[in-house]
Amino acid sequence: MAKETVSIITKLGARRATRVAEQIEAFLLSQGKGVVREAVGPEVGLVVVLGGDGTLLHVAEAAYRYDAPILGVNLGGLGYLTEIKVEEVEGVLLDFFSHRATIEERMLLEVTHHDHKGQVVSNHIALNEIAILRGPYGKVINIPTWADNSFLTTYRGDGLIIATPTGSTAYNLSAGGPILHPILETMILTPVCPFALSARPILLPAEMVLRVGMEASIEQSEDYSISPPPLYVEIDGRMICGVLPGHTLEIKRAERRLKLLSSPSSGYFQILREKLGWAGHLST
């Protein structure tokens, strides 16, 4: 039996999002559906996100954990992920509960942080990207990288982005990486301000397992308050942890995909044209 409870997540401090949330909640209750606000749990069968892409990214991992599709309503600026217009929401909800909605499945990345003893420190899911960035010292960092236990290279520079096709239009694009259609399955490795001009983005098969780390020869305290870590890991724009010498990150395709409800009126290429300012008409 399908789960009939809907979670409504709103952008923090956005008055319009709060007003729209109240309207959607009233509509769902009139349809006999359960509603929870600002939380995602095992009882939730659909997550409605009101805000921009940042709001959706904030809740993506929880939606993935409970295998709940996301309906993203664009109240923010970019809207690559939150593509559904406010006036479309009720129709899309009716389509979803009658199994007529269009749902795209997006590849995610799973990253596991291991300490110098090989013990698991943390585990996270990324929809857009995992960014390994230099710490506060402002020095060039070295990031040894392996793909399926074969040494790839040591990236030298300000960092390294490992992005999904969905995330190709985010940090990856700003760093000079390519745009990929979001339903593709591949990993994009894009260096951030590389020391060598020959360091270029590379696409790897989604089946590969990446291992990246930091050279263990650098002396570093385990106490971040005494000596900040030389590397930081950001997942979908949120700083997750520091990486110390000898620590490694294992990055692979997540077991399942994230489900996103599509707009009935806007296709991917239309959204791309609008957001990137590409020519929007055919020459005659």
VOKEVEX-73688 format. One record per residue (C-alpha): residue number from 1; chain; x, y negated, z negated. Coordinates in Angstrom, 1 decimal, m for minus. Layout:
VOKEVEX-73688
REC  nr kette      x      y      z
REC NUM     A      X      Y      Z
...
***
This chain:
VOKEVEX-73688
REC  nr kette      x      y      z
REC   1     A    0.0    0.0    0.0
REC   2     A    1.4   m3.4    1.0
REC   3     A    2.2   m5.8   m1.9
REC   4     A   m0.3   m8.6   m1.9
REC   5     A    1.5  m11.1   m4.1
REC   6     A    3.2  m14.1   m2.5
REC   7     A    6.0  m16.1   m4.1
REC   8     A    6.1  m19.8   m3.3
REC   9     A    9.6  m21.5   m3.6
REC  10     A    9.8  m25.3   m3.4
REC  11     A   12.8  m27.6   m2.9
REC  12     A   13.8  m29.0   m6.2
REC  13     A   12.5  m32.5   m6.8
REC  14     A   10.6  m32.7   m3.4
REC  15     A    7.2  m34.2   m4.0
REC  16     A    5.9  m33.3   m0.6
REC  17     A    7.0  m29.7   m1.1
REC  18     A    5.0  m29.6   m4.4
REC  19     A    1.9  m30.9   m2.7
REC  20     A    2.1  m28.4    0.2
REC  21     A    2.7  m25.6   m2.3
REC  22     A   m0.5  m26.4   m4.1
REC  23     A   m2.4  m26.3   m0.8
REC  24     A   m0.8  m23.0    0.2
REC  25     A   m1.6  m21.5   m3.2
REC  26     A   m5.2  m22.5   m3.0
REC  27     A   m5.5  m21.0    0.4
REC  28     A   m3.9  m17.7   m0.7
REC  29     A   m6.1  m17.5   m3.7
REC  30     A   m9.1  m18.0   m1.5
REC  31     A   m7.9  m15.0    0.5
REC  32     A   m7.7  m12.8   m2.6
REC  33     A   m3.9  m12.8   m2.8
REC  34     A   m1.8  m13.1   m5.9
REC  35     A    0.6  m16.1   m6.2
REC  36     A    3.8  m16.6   m8.3
REC  37     A    5.7  m19.9   m8.3
REC  38     A    9.5  m20.3   m8.2
REC  39     A   10.3  m16.6   m8.8
REC  40     A   10.9  m13.5   m6.8
REC  41     A   10.3  m10.1   m8.3
REC  42     A    9.4   m6.5   m7.4
REC  43     A    5.7   m7.3   m7.1
REC  44     A    6.3   m9.9   m4.3
REC  45     A    5.5   m8.9   m0.7
REC  46     A    6.2  m12.3    0.9
REC  47     A    8.3  m15.3    0.0
REC  48     A    7.1  m18.7    1.2
REC  49     A    9.9  m21.3    1.2
REC  50     A    9.1  m25.0    1.3
REC  51     A   12.1  m27.2    2.0
REC  52     A   15.1  m27.0    4.3
REC  53     A   17.6  m24.3    5.1
REC  54     A   19.4  m24.8    1.8
REC  55     A   16.3  m23.9   m0.1
REC  56     A   15.9  m20.7    2.0
REC  57     A   19.5  m19.8    1.5
REC  58     A   19.1  m20.1   m2.2
REC  59     A   16.4  m17.5   m2.3
REC  60     A   17.6  m15.2    0.5
REC  61     A   19.6  m12.8   m1.8
REC  62     A   16.6  m12.2   m4.1
REC  63     A   14.3  m11.7   m1.1
REC  64     A   16.7   m9.2    0.3
REC  65     A   17.0   m7.3   m3.0
REC  66     A   13.2   m6.8   m3.1
REC  67     A   12.9   m6.3    0.7
REC  68     A   10.4   m9.2    0.9
REC  69     A   10.0  m11.2    4.2
REC  70     A   10.5  m14.9    4.1
REC  71     A    8.2  m17.5    5.7
REC  72     A   10.3  m20.7    5.9
REC  73     A    8.4  m24.0    6.2
REC  74     A   10.5  m26.9    7.4
REC  75     A   10.3  m29.9    5.1
REC  76     A   14.0  m30.6    5.2
REC  77     A   16.4  m31.9    7.9
REC  78     A   18.0  m29.1    9.9
REC  79     A   15.4  m26.3   10.0
REC  80     A   17.4  m23.6   11.8
REC  81     A   16.0  m21.1    9.4
REC  82     A   12.9  m22.9    8.1
REC  83     A   11.3  m23.2   11.5
REC  84     A    7.6  m23.0   10.8
REC  85     A    5.6  m26.3   10.7
REC  86     A    3.2  m27.1    7.9
REC  87     A    0.2  m27.0   10.1
REC  88     A    1.1  m23.5   11.2
REC  89     A    1.4  m21.9    7.8
REC  90     A   m2.2  m20.7    7.3
REC  91     A   m2.3  m19.1   10.7
REC  92     A    1.0  m17.4   10.1
REC  93     A   m0.1  m16.1    6.7
REC  94     A   m3.3  m14.7    8.2
REC  95     A   m1.2  m13.0   11.0
REC  96     A    1.2  m11.6    8.4
REC  97     A   m1.5  m10.0    6.3
REC  98     A   m3.2   m8.6    9.4
REC  99     A    0.2   m7.2   10.6
REC 100     A    0.3   m9.5   13.7
REC 101     A    3.1  m11.9   12.7
REC 102     A    6.4  m11.9   14.6
REC 103     A    9.2  m10.9   12.3
REC 104     A   12.9  m11.2   13.1
REC 105     A   15.5   m9.1   11.3
REC 106     A   18.8  m10.8   10.5
REC 107     A   22.1   m9.2    9.7
REC 108     A   23.6  m10.0    6.3
REC 109     A   27.0   m9.6    4.8
REC 110     A   27.8   m7.9    1.5
REC 111     A   30.9   m9.0   m0.4
REC 112     A   32.5   m7.2   m3.3
REC 113     A   35.1   m8.9   m5.4
REC 114     A   37.8   m6.5   m6.9
REC 115     A   40.4   m7.6   m9.5
REC 116     A   44.1   m6.6   m9.4
REC 117     A   43.2   m3.2  m11.0
REC 118     A   40.6   m2.4   m8.3
REC 119     A   37.6   m3.0  m10.7
REC 120     A   34.5   m4.6   m9.4
REC 121     A   34.1   m8.1  m10.6
REC 122     A   30.9   m9.1   m8.7
REC 123     A   28.8   m8.3   m5.7
REC 124     A   26.8  m10.7   m3.5
REC 125     A   24.8  m11.0   m0.3
REC 126     A   25.3  m13.7    2.4
REC 127     A   22.9  m14.7    5.1
REC 128     A   25.1  m17.4    6.7
REC 129     A   28.7  m17.0    5.7
REC 130     A   31.4  m16.2    3.1
REC 131     A   33.9  m19.0    2.9
REC 132     A   37.3  m18.4    1.3
REC 133     A   38.7  m21.9    0.6
REC 134     A   41.8  m23.4   m1.0
REC 135     A   41.7  m24.5   m4.6
REC 136     A   42.3  m28.0   m6.1
REC 137     A   46.1  m28.1   m5.4
REC 138     A   45.8  m29.1   m1.7
REC 139     A   48.4  m26.6   m0.6
REC 140     A   48.3  m24.4    2.5
REC 141     A   47.0  m20.9    1.4
REC 142     A   47.8  m17.5    2.9
REC 143     A   44.9  m15.0    3.3
REC 144     A   46.0  m11.5    4.4
REC 145     A   43.2   m9.8    6.3
REC 146     A   42.6   m6.2    7.2
REC 147     A   39.8   m4.7    9.5
REC 148     A   39.1   m1.0    8.8
REC 149     A   42.4   m0.7    7.0
REC 150     A   44.3   m2.0   10.0
REC 151     A   46.2   m5.2    9.3
REC 152     A   44.8   m8.1   11.4
REC 153     A   46.8  m11.2   10.4
REC 154     A   47.6  m13.6    7.6
REC 155     A   45.5  m16.7    8.0
REC 156     A   47.4  m19.9    6.9
REC 157     A   45.5  m23.1    6.4
REC 158     A   42.7  m24.4    4.3
REC 159     A   40.6  m21.2    4.4
REC 160     A   38.7  m18.6    6.3
REC 161     A   35.0  m18.3    7.2
REC 162     A   33.4  m14.9    7.8
REC 163     A   30.0  m15.7    9.3
REC 164     A   27.0  m13.8   10.5
REC 165     A   25.3  m14.7   13.9
REC 166     A   22.6  m16.5   11.8
REC 167     A   25.3  m18.5   10.2
REC 168     A   27.1  m19.3   13.5
REC 169     A   25.3  m22.7   13.6
REC 170     A   26.3  m23.7   10.0
REC 171     A   29.8  m24.0    8.5
REC 172     A   31.2  m21.8   11.3
REC 173     A   30.1  m24.3   14.0
REC 174     A   31.6  m27.3   12.1
REC 175     A   34.9  m25.4   11.9
REC 176     A   35.0  m24.8   15.7
REC 177     A   33.5  m21.4   15.8
REC 178     A   31.1  m20.1   18.5
REC 179     A   27.3  m20.1   18.6
REC 180     A   25.8  m16.6   18.6
REC 181     A   22.2  m15.6   19.0
REC 182     A   21.0  m14.7   15.5
REC 183     A   19.7  m11.2   16.3
REC 184     A   23.2  m10.0   17.4
REC 185     A   25.2   m7.8   15.0
REC 186     A   28.8   m8.9   14.7
REC 187     A   31.1  m10.8   12.3
REC 188     A   32.7  m14.1   13.2
REC 189     A   36.1  m14.9   11.6
REC 190     A   36.9  m18.6   11.9
REC 191     A   39.9  m20.1   10.3
REC 192     A   39.5  m23.5    8.5
REC 193     A   42.1  m26.1    9.6
REC 194     A   44.7  m23.4   10.5
REC 195     A   48.4  m24.1   10.2
REC 196     A   49.0  m22.4   13.6
REC 197     A   47.2  m23.8   16.6
REC 198     A   47.1  m20.2   18.0
REC 199     A   44.7  m19.2   15.2
REC 200     A   41.3  m18.9   16.8
REC 201     A   37.9  m17.5   15.9
REC 202     A   37.5  m13.8   16.6
REC 203     A   34.4  m11.6   16.8
REC 204     A   34.5   m8.2   15.2
REC 205     A   32.0   m5.3   15.3
REC 206     A   29.5   m5.3   12.5
REC 207     A   30.5   m1.7   11.6
REC 208     A   33.9   m2.8   10.5
REC 209     A   34.8   m3.3    6.9
REC 210     A   37.0   m6.3    6.2
REC 211     A   39.4   m6.7    3.3
REC 212     A   40.9  m10.1    2.5
REC 213     A   42.9  m11.2   m0.5
REC 214     A   45.7  m13.3   m1.8
REC 215     A   49.4  m12.5   m2.0
REC 216     A   50.2  m11.1   m5.4
REC 217     A   53.6  m12.8   m5.6
REC 218     A   52.1  m16.2   m6.8
REC 219     A   52.2  m16.7  m10.5
REC 220     A   48.7  m17.5  m11.8
REC 221     A   47.0  m17.6  m15.2
REC 222     A   43.8  m15.6  m15.7
REC 223     A   42.5  m18.5  m17.7
REC 224     A   40.9  m20.9  m15.2
REC 225     A   40.8  m23.7  m17.8
REC 226     A   44.6  m23.6  m17.9
REC 227     A   45.3  m23.1  m14.3
REC 228     A   42.5  m23.2  m11.6
REC 229     A   42.4  m20.3   m9.1
REC 230     A   44.3  m21.0   m5.8
REC 231     A   41.3  m19.7   m3.8
REC 232     A   37.5  m20.1   m4.2
REC 233     A   34.7  m18.1   m2.6
REC 234     A   31.6  m19.9   m1.4
REC 235     A   28.6  m17.9   m0.3
REC 236     A   26.0  m19.8    1.8
REC 237     A   27.3  m23.1    0.3
REC 238     A   27.3  m22.0   m3.3
REC 239     A   30.7  m21.5   m5.1
REC 240     A   30.7  m18.0   m6.5
REC 241     A   34.1  m17.3   m8.0
REC 242     A   37.8  m17.9   m7.9
REC 243     A   40.2  m15.4   m6.4
REC 244     A   43.5  m14.7   m8.2
REC 245     A   46.7  m13.2   m6.8
REC 246     A   46.2   m9.5   m6.4
REC 247     A   42.4   m9.7   m6.1
REC 248     A   40.7   m8.6   m3.0
REC 249     A   37.3   m9.2   m1.3
REC 250     A   35.7   m6.3    0.6
REC 251     A   33.2   m7.6    3.2
REC 252     A   30.9   m5.5    5.3
REC 253     A   27.4   m5.5    6.9
REC 254     A   24.7   m5.2    4.3
REC 255     A   22.6   m2.0    4.3
REC 256     A   19.4   m3.7    5.2
REC 257     A   18.4   m6.8    7.2
REC 258     A   16.6   m9.9    6.0
REC 259     A   13.1  m10.3    7.5
REC 260     A   12.2  m13.8    8.7
REC 261     A    8.8  m14.8   10.0
REC 262     A    9.1  m16.6   13.3
REC 263     A    7.3  m19.8   14.4
REC 264     A    4.4  m19.1   16.9
REC 265     A    5.2  m22.4   18.7
REC 266     A    9.0  m22.8   18.7
REC 267     A   11.6  m20.3   20.2
REC 268     A   15.2  m20.1   19.2
REC 269     A   16.5  m22.0   22.3
REC 270     A   14.0  m24.8   21.7
REC 271     A   15.2  m25.1   18.1
REC 272     A   18.8  m25.1   19.3
REC 273     A   18.2  m27.8   21.8
REC 274     A   16.4  m30.0   19.3
REC 275     A   19.0  m29.6   16.5
REC 276     A   22.1  m30.0   18.7
REC 277     A   20.7  m32.6   21.0
REC 278     A   21.1  m30.6   24.2
REC 279     A   19.2  m31.7   27.3
REC 280     A   15.6  m30.8   26.8
REC 281     A   14.3  m30.8   30.4
REC 282     A   15.1  m29.2   33.8
REC 283     A   16.5  m31.3   36.6
REC 284     A   14.2  m31.6   39.6
***
